[in-house]
Amino acid sequence: MLTKLHSKSKLQLFIALLAGILFGFLLQKGGVSNYNIILGQLLLKDFTVIKIILTAIVVGMIGIYTMKSMGMVQLHPKNGSLGMSVIGGLIFGVGFATLGYCPGTISAAVGQGNLDALIGGIIGIILGAAIFAQWYPKLNKNFLKKGAIGNITFPELFKVNPWIVIIPLSIIIIVFLYWLEIAGY
């Protein structure tokens, strides 16, 4: 159904730009581009961030697998490994601990005019990417592929229909989100 879109790279870029603007707008409206809300999440006092993340996971899971079921999209999971997760987690963690933003919230914060996100965040992303690119050949050779898990998804791992994983997981997340709300978090 979307095969014609694959041959139109300029249209794909335009759609990606619109999706990015919408994503940033929703992050900003949700409040997660606000440093104090992110800090509140890290201190376990404000659960706005986790509510938005979990809501996005449920919507994304259901949306992607619905489109996959209708033949509109194909999934192409990337290979993973323990080494990649450790390095990625360390890079993400250092950036998050240093500035208090993740890459998505930095973009939203820059969009709303936060200078700390613009100067520290964008420069940090560029510097971090440059350092990683410089170290990539050595990391890839010695560490990134350690503990390889391949490109398997949970439904493939359990050898079940994806909806057997998606429906119960969505219910668990929704119940947890409801509990957060009634508990006043």
C-alpha positions as CSV (number, residue, x, y, z in Angstrom):
1,M,0.0,0.0,0.0
2,L,2.8,2.4,0.8
3,T,5.2,1.1,-1.9
4,K,4.8,4.3,-3.9
5,L,6.0,6.3,-1.0
6,H,9.3,4.4,-0.9
7,S,10.3,5.8,-4.2
8,K,9.7,9.4,-3.3
9,S,12.5,10.4,-0.9
10,K,11.6,14.1,-0.9
11,L,8.0,13.2,0.2
12,Q,9.4,10.9,2.9
13,L,11.6,13.7,4.2
14,F,8.7,16.1,4.3
15,I,6.5,13.6,6.1
16,A,9.4,13.0,8.6
17,L,9.8,16.7,9.1
18,L,6.0,17.1,9.8
19,A,6.1,14.0,12.2
20,G,9.1,15.5,14.0
21,I,7.4,18.9,14.4
22,L,4.2,17.1,15.7
23,F,6.4,15.0,18.1
24,G,8.2,18.0,19.4
25,F,4.9,19.9,19.8
26,L,3.4,17.0,21.8
27,L,6.5,16.7,24.0
28,Q,6.3,20.4,24.7
29,K,2.5,20.3,25.4
30,G,3.1,17.2,27.6
31,G,5.6,19.2,29.7
32,V,8.6,16.9,29.2
33,S,10.7,19.7,27.7
34,N,10.6,21.3,31.1
35,Y,13.8,20.6,33.1
36,N,11.8,20.7,36.4
37,I,9.4,18.0,35.2
38,I,12.3,15.8,34.1
39,L,14.1,16.3,37.4
40,G,10.8,15.5,39.2
41,Q,10.7,12.2,37.3
42,L,14.3,11.4,38.3
43,L,13.5,12.2,41.9
44,L,10.3,10.0,41.7
45,K,8.1,13.1,42.5
46,D,6.5,13.8,39.1
47,F,5.6,10.9,36.8
48,T,4.6,12.9,33.7
49,V,7.6,11.6,31.8
50,I,6.8,7.9,32.4
51,K,3.1,8.5,31.6
52,I,4.0,10.0,28.2
53,I,6.6,7.3,27.4
54,L,4.2,4.4,28.3
55,T,1.3,6.0,26.4
56,A,3.6,6.3,23.4
57,I,4.6,2.6,23.7
58,V,1.0,1.4,23.8
59,V,-0.1,3.6,20.9
60,G,3.1,2.7,18.9
61,M,2.8,-1.0,19.5
62,I,-0.9,-1.2,18.5
63,G,-0.4,1.2,15.6
64,I,2.6,-0.5,14.0
65,Y,1.3,-4.0,14.4
66,T,-2.2,-2.9,13.1
67,M,-0.5,-1.5,10.0
68,K,1.7,-4.6,9.7
69,S,-1.4,-6.8,9.9
70,M,-3.0,-4.8,7.1
71,G,0.2,-5.1,5.0
72,M,0.9,-1.4,5.1
73,V,4.4,-1.7,6.7
74,Q,7.1,-4.2,7.1
75,L,9.3,-4.5,10.2
76,H,13.0,-4.5,9.9
77,P,14.4,-4.8,13.5
78,K,18.0,-4.1,13.9
79,N,20.5,-6.5,15.5
80,G,21.1,-5.9,19.2
81,S,23.7,-6.9,21.7
82,L,24.6,-6.4,25.4
83,G,27.6,-4.4,24.3
84,M,25.5,-2.0,22.2
85,S,23.1,-1.6,25.1
86,V,25.8,-0.9,27.6
87,I,27.6,1.7,25.3
88,G,24.3,3.3,24.3
89,G,23.1,3.4,27.9
90,L,26.3,5.0,29.1
91,I,26.2,7.7,26.3
92,F,22.5,8.4,27.0
93,G,23.1,8.4,30.8
94,V,26.0,10.8,30.7
95,G,24.1,13.2,28.5
96,F,20.9,12.9,30.6
97,A,22.8,13.2,33.9
98,T,24.8,16.2,32.7
99,L,22.0,18.3,31.2
100,G,18.7,16.7,32.3
101,Y,17.4,16.1,28.7
102,C,17.2,13.2,26.4
103,P,17.6,13.8,22.6
104,G,13.8,14.1,22.0
105,T,13.3,16.5,24.9
106,I,16.3,18.5,23.9
107,S,14.8,19.2,20.5
108,A,11.5,20.2,22.1
109,A,13.3,22.4,24.7
110,V,15.2,24.1,21.9
111,G,11.9,24.7,20.1
112,Q,10.5,26.5,23.1
113,G,13.6,28.6,23.4
114,N,15.6,27.0,26.3
115,L,19.2,28.2,25.9
116,D,20.6,25.4,28.1
117,A,19.2,22.8,25.6
118,L,20.4,24.8,22.6
119,I,23.9,25.4,23.7
120,G,24.6,22.4,26.0
121,G,22.2,20.0,24.3
122,I,22.9,20.5,20.6
123,I,26.6,21.0,21.1
124,G,26.6,17.9,23.3
125,I,24.8,15.8,20.7
126,I,27.2,16.9,18.0
127,L,30.3,16.3,20.2
128,G,29.0,13.0,21.4
129,A,28.3,11.8,17.9
130,A,31.7,12.9,16.8
131,I,33.4,11.1,19.6
132,F,31.4,8.0,19.1
133,A,32.2,8.1,15.3
134,Q,35.9,8.4,16.1
135,W,35.8,5.4,18.5
136,Y,33.3,3.3,16.5
137,P,35.8,1.2,14.6
138,K,37.5,0.1,17.8
139,L,34.3,-0.3,19.8
140,N,32.7,-2.3,17.0
141,K,35.7,-4.6,16.7
142,N,36.1,-5.2,20.4
143,F,32.9,-4.5,22.3
144,L,29.7,-3.7,20.5
145,K,29.0,-7.2,19.2
146,K,29.5,-8.9,22.6
147,G,26.4,-10.7,23.8
148,A,24.7,-10.5,20.4
149,I,21.0,-11.2,20.5
150,G,20.2,-10.7,16.8
151,N,17.2,-9.0,15.5
152,I,14.5,-11.1,17.2
153,T,11.3,-9.6,18.6
154,F,9.5,-10.9,21.7
155,P,6.7,-12.6,19.6
156,E,9.4,-14.3,17.5
157,L,11.3,-15.3,20.7
158,F,8.1,-16.9,22.2
159,K,7.0,-18.2,18.8
160,V,3.5,-16.6,19.2
161,N,1.3,-14.3,17.2
162,P,2.4,-10.7,18.0
163,W,-1.1,-9.9,19.5
164,I,-0.5,-12.5,22.2
165,V,2.2,-10.2,23.5
166,I,0.7,-6.8,22.5
167,I,-2.7,-7.1,24.1
168,P,-1.7,-8.3,27.6
169,L,1.3,-5.9,27.7
170,S,-1.0,-3.0,26.6
171,I,-3.5,-4.0,29.3
172,I,-0.7,-4.1,32.0
173,I,0.6,-0.7,30.9
174,I,-2.9,0.9,30.8
175,V,-3.7,-0.5,34.3
176,F,-0.4,0.8,35.6
177,L,-1.1,4.3,34.1
178,Y,-4.6,4.2,35.7
179,W,-3.0,3.3,39.0
180,L,-0.5,6.2,38.7
181,E,-3.4,8.6,38.1
182,I,-5.6,7.4,41.0
183,A,-2.6,7.2,43.3
184,G,-2.0,10.9,42.6
185,Y,1.3,10.5,40.8
